[in-house]
Amino acid sequence: MGLGMTLRVLGELARASAPIAADIVRGRLTRDEVDARARRFGQRTLEVLDVQLTVERLADLPRARGYVYMFNHQSHLDVPVLYATLPSPTIRFVGKTELFQLPVWGRALHAAEFIEVDRRDHEQAVRAIDRAAALVREGVCIAIAPEGTRSPDGRIGPLHKGGFHLAVATGAPIVPVAIRGTIDILPRGARSMRAGVPVRVVIGAPLEVRGVTPDDAAKIDALRDEVGAFLRRYVERDAA
């Protein structure tokens, strides 16, 4: 059953990405089309896997405002889960440069306005921050996993400062998002997915970054501590 579920999810991914690739060739890919296909991919993935989803919102988030969503990273399933649950209409994820080097797929990610970050290349990372800030000014929300990699056991790893510098540069409030359960669908290193797994998403209240500068290490550390505490509260609570 696990392999069959995996193939069905990959089929949904192909169904969402193939039209994007075709639109790139035709030169008519629009932001609204990417939004609709990404949202549909998220919803269909949850349906195929029969995810038992619970969503809790701790504050109202006006749809017209840009945010930087910071989520803990348990699984490759985090992205479709977030596309199916976050309230903002337009969301673009920050991804490591290796994803953007994949044939065809990398070109589609760039065309769809996803943000490539190479932590080994400072100049490229600066350009990524500038790109993210420009998107936020246009009403696009940015989503980033500050752990930088998937958790091997579901617990929260150290949060890197890069995402917080990106948030400060955009001026957009940080919204912490806790995800629990996707690791039980597709753990790190697994090749097949499980169906019928409970997943809980908790969307926190926005944390303002106005008045914080990139040189203000103490305030950036305080933001990082607050996000980390939120994630641990809702992800590690009652964990074995």
RODO-2510 file (C-alpha; in nm, 4 decimals, decimal comma):
residues 240
     n   res          X          Y          Z
     1     m     0,0000     0,0000     0,0000
     2     g     0,2833     0,2412     0,0844
     3     l     0,4403     0,2245    -0,2621
     4     g     0,1026     0,2645    -0,4295
     5     m     0,0307     0,5748    -0,2226
     6     t     0,3708     0,7150    -0,3094
     7     l     0,3108     0,6676    -0,6807
     8     r    -0,0293     0,8367    -0,6565
     9     v     0,1226     1,1384    -0,4803
    10     l     0,3964     1,1586    -0,7430
    11     g     0,1215     1,1480    -1,0026
    12     e    -0,0450     1,4484    -0,8388
    13     l     0,2891     1,6291    -0,8375
    14     a     0,3285     1,5605    -1,2094
    15     r    -0,0277     1,6769    -1,2723
    16     a     0,0506     2,0069    -1,0984
    17     s     0,3967     2,0648    -1,2459
    18     a     0,3516     1,9499    -1,6067
    19     p     0,1190     2,2399    -1,6981
    20     i     0,3647     2,4807    -1,5378
    21     a     0,6433     2,3454    -1,7590
    22     a     0,4178     2,3791    -2,0640
    23     d     0,3283     2,7368    -1,9720
    24     i     0,6979     2,8204    -1,9358
    25     v     0,7572     2,7027    -2,2912
    26     r     0,4618     2,9088    -2,4137
    27     g     0,5759     3,2077    -2,2087
    28     r     0,2467     3,2614    -2,0303
    29     l     0,2900     3,1325    -1,6760
    30     t     0,1023     3,3549    -1,4311
    31     r     0,1235     3,3873    -1,0543
    32     d    -0,2473     3,3097    -1,0130
    33     e    -0,2081     2,9847    -1,2073
    34     v     0,0828     2,8756    -0,9892
    35     d    -0,1220     2,9574    -0,6782
    36     a    -0,4193     2,7531    -0,7967
    37     r    -0,2101     2,4516    -0,8990
    38     a    -0,0053     2,4525    -0,5780
    39     r    -0,3186     2,4718    -0,3644
    40     r    -0,4813     2,1936    -0,5644
    41     f    -0,1711     1,9764    -0,5317
    42     g    -0,1784     2,0217    -0,1547
    43     q    -0,5468     1,9356    -0,1274
    44     r    -0,5233     1,6341    -0,3572
    45     t    -0,2181     1,5001    -0,1723
    46     l    -0,4098     1,5076     0,1551
    47     e    -0,7067     1,3353    -0,0106
    48     v    -0,4935     1,0616    -0,1691
    49     l    -0,3181     0,9907     0,1604
    50     d    -0,6400     1,0195     0,3641
    51     v    -0,4593     1,2530     0,6038
    52     q    -0,6543     1,3039     0,9264
    53     l    -0,5938     1,6785     0,9386
    54     t    -0,6474     1,9155     1,2303
    55     v    -0,5751     2,2875     1,1873
    56     e    -0,5659     2,5405     1,4704
    57     r    -0,5288     2,9137     1,4070
    58     l    -0,4275     3,1221     1,7073
    59     a    -0,4880     3,4608     1,5392
    60     d    -0,6585     3,6187     1,2404
    61     l    -0,4218     3,6766     0,9486
    62     p    -0,5480     3,9362     0,6975
    63     r    -0,5089     3,7825     0,3525
    64     a    -0,3916     4,1087     0,1962
    65     r    -0,0741     4,1241     0,4065
    66     g     0,2584     3,9554     0,3381
    67     y     0,4067     3,7230     0,5986
    68     v     0,7134     3,5080     0,6485
    69     y     0,5864     3,1675     0,7592
    70     m     0,8421     2,9705     0,9611
    71     f     0,7645     2,6012     0,9972
    72     n     0,9366     2,2986     1,1464
    73     h     1,0477     2,0440     0,8887
    74     q     0,9423     1,6818     0,9460
    75     s     0,8935     1,5461     0,5952
    76     h     0,8694     1,6182     0,2227
    77     l     0,4933     1,6178     0,2892
    78     d     0,5213     1,9479     0,4804
    79     v     0,4965     2,1557     0,1619
    80     p     0,1666     2,0095     0,0320
    81     v     0,0232     2,0172     0,3854
    82     l     0,1042     2,3869     0,4138
    83     y    -0,0353     2,4662     0,0710
    84     a    -0,3601     2,3014     0,1820
    85     t    -0,3790     2,4794     0,5190
    86     l    -0,2157     2,8245     0,5216
    87     p    -0,4673     3,1064     0,4707
    88     s    -0,2594     3,3279     0,2413
    89     p    -0,3502     3,3046    -0,1294
    90     t     0,0059     3,3392    -0,2620
    91     i     0,2933     3,1520    -0,0946
    92     r     0,6415     3,0790    -0,2235
    93     f     0,8866     2,8521    -0,0463
    94     v     1,2566     2,8997     0,0129
    95     g     1,4532     2,5934    -0,1003
    96     k     1,8106     2,4747    -0,1040
    97     t     2,0008     2,5159    -0,4281
    98     e     2,0140     2,1392    -0,4977
    99     l     1,6399     2,1390    -0,5735
   100     f     1,6869     2,4074    -0,8367
   101     q     1,9551     2,2035    -1,0133
   102     l     1,7167     1,9194    -1,1018
   103     p     1,6445     1,8982    -1,4767
   104     v     1,3133     2,0605    -1,5794
   105     w     1,1959     2,0785    -1,2171
   106     g     1,4529     2,3442    -1,1272
   107     r     1,3500     2,5638    -1,4172
   108     a     0,9863     2,5320    -1,3142
   109     l     1,0684     2,6335    -0,9570
   110     h     1,2494     2,9450    -1,0761
   111     a     0,9672     3,0369    -1,3142
   112     a     0,7095     2,9868    -1,0378
   113     e     0,9029     3,2365    -0,8178
   114     f     1,0294     2,9932    -0,5581
   115     i     1,3414     3,1254    -0,3867
   116     e     1,6748     2,9492    -0,4196
   117     v     1,9233     2,9882    -0,1347
   118     d     2,2787     2,8564    -0,1429
   119     r     2,4152     2,8919     0,2088
   120     r     2,7666     2,8293     0,0735
   121     d     2,7460     3,1383    -0,1486
   122     h     2,7060     3,4611     0,0472
   123     e     2,6422     3,6783    -0,2578
   124     q     2,3721     3,4433    -0,3849
   125     a     2,2101     3,4392    -0,0393
   126     v     2,2018     3,8199    -0,0382
   127     r     2,0340     3,8182    -0,3795
   128     a     1,7802     3,5672    -0,2461
   129     i     1,6958     3,7986     0,0431
   130     d     1,6499     4,0887    -0,1994
   131     r     1,4244     3,8717    -0,4167
   132     a     1,2167     3,7656    -0,1175
   133     a     1,1764     4,1272    -0,0057
   134     a     1,0589     4,2273    -0,3551
   135     l     0,8003     3,9463    -0,3573
   136     v     0,6680     4,0455    -0,0148
   137     r     0,6222     4,4031    -0,1376
   138     e     0,4021     4,2550    -0,4110
   139     g     0,1878     4,0705    -0,1550
   140     v     0,3567     3,7308    -0,1780
   141     c     0,4086     3,5356     0,1455
   142     i     0,7365     3,3521     0,2000
   143     a     0,7626     3,0130     0,3729
   144     i     1,0894     2,8843     0,5141
   145     a     1,2030     2,5991     0,7399
   146     p     1,4622     2,7604     0,9712
   147     e     1,5961     2,4192     1,0765
   148     g     1,7299     2,3886     0,7215
   149     t     1,6734     2,0141     0,6984
   150     r     1,4201     1,7479     0,7939
   151     s     1,4152     1,6279     1,1526
   152     p     1,5257     1,2642     1,1926
   153     d     1,2985     1,2060     1,4945
   154     g     1,0325     1,4787     1,4874
   155     r     1,1996     1,6969     1,7468
   156     i     1,2966     2,0556     1,6723
   157     g     1,6555     2,1085     1,5647
   158     p     1,8596     2,4297     1,5962
   159     l     1,7099     2,7234     1,4058
   160     h     1,9481     2,8970     1,1677
   161     k     1,9636     3,2757     1,1708
   162     g     1,9412     3,3142     0,7922
   163     g     1,5634     3,2901     0,7831
   164     f     1,5317     3,5542     1,0512
   165     h     1,7607     3,7913     0,8625
   166     l     1,5418     3,7303     0,5578
   167     a     1,2293     3,8165     0,7588
   168     v     1,3888     4,1345     0,8934
   169     a     1,4919     4,2357     0,5409
   170     t     1,1365     4,1915     0,4105
   171     g     0,9786     4,3779     0,7022
   172     a     0,7008     4,1185     0,7038
   173     p     0,5763     3,9690     1,0320
   174     i     0,6960     3,6182     1,1157
   175     v     0,4175     3,3618     1,1584
   176     p     0,5355     3,0421     1,3299
   177     v     0,3698     2,7226     1,2072
   178     a     0,3989     2,3936     1,3928
   179     i     0,3519     2,0694     1,1979
   180     r     0,3171     1,7380     1,3748
   181     g     0,2565     1,4000     1,2143
   182     t     0,3990     1,4281     0,8613
   183     i     0,7060     1,2375     0,9785
   184     d     0,4758     0,9378     1,0325
   185     i     0,3632     0,9545     0,6679
   186     l     0,7097     0,9818     0,5135
   187     p     1,0067     0,9818     0,7524
   188     r     1,3461     1,0987     0,6411
   189     g     1,5076     0,8247     0,4318
   190     a     1,1812     0,6386     0,3635
   191     r     1,0680     0,5584     0,0093
   192     s     0,7006     0,4854     0,0655
   193     m     0,4170     0,6741     0,2325
   194     r     0,1561     0,5715     0,4874
   195     a    -0,2120     0,6625     0,4608
   196     g    -0,4637     0,7600     0,7279
   197     v    -0,2105     0,9344     0,9529
   198     p    -0,3216     1,2164     1,1907
   199     v    -0,1511     1,5491     1,1149
   200     r    -0,1881     1,8625     1,3230
   201     v    -0,0993     2,2138     1,2046
   202     v    -0,0935     2,5061     1,4490
   203     i    -0,0644     2,8539     1,2928
   204     g     0,0611     3,1072     1,5451
   205     a     0,0112     3,4792     1,5920
   206     p     0,2344     3,7104     1,3843
   207     l     0,5559     3,8426     1,5373
   208     e     0,6381     4,1938     1,4215
   209     v     0,9902     4,2650     1,2977
   210     r     0,9524     4,6384     1,2413
   211     g     1,2298     4,8270     1,4139
   212     v     1,4629     4,5257     1,4059
   213     t     1,7783     4,5786     1,2006
   214     p     2,0112     4,3124     1,0573
   215     d     2,2805     4,4278     1,3011
   216     d     2,0597     4,3885     1,6076
   217     a     2,1775     4,0442     1,7119
   218     a     1,9951     4,0490     2,0450
   219     k     1,6530     4,1136     1,8884
   220     i     1,7112     3,8564     1,6153
   221     d     1,8098     3,6020     1,8794
   222     a     1,4924     3,6877     2,0735
   223     l     1,2800     3,6241     1,7625
   224     r     1,4586     3,2950     1,7048
   225     d     1,4012     3,1927     2,0678
   226     e     1,0307     3,2811     2,0453
   227     v     0,9789     3,0834     1,7252
   228     g     1,1751     2,7893     1,8643
   229     a     0,9705     2,7878     2,1849
   230     f     0,6452     2,7918     1,9851
   231     l     0,7526     2,5009     1,7667
   232     r     0,8678     2,2920     2,0611
   233     r     0,5449     2,3658     2,2517
   234     y     0,3206     2,2292     1,9782
   235     v     0,5448     1,9669     1,8170
   236     e     0,7261     1,8079     2,1092
   237     r     0,4461     1,8298     2,3656
   238     d     0,3527     1,4799     2,4794
   239     a     0,6184     1,3369     2,2448
   240     a     0,7919     1,0248     2,3676
***
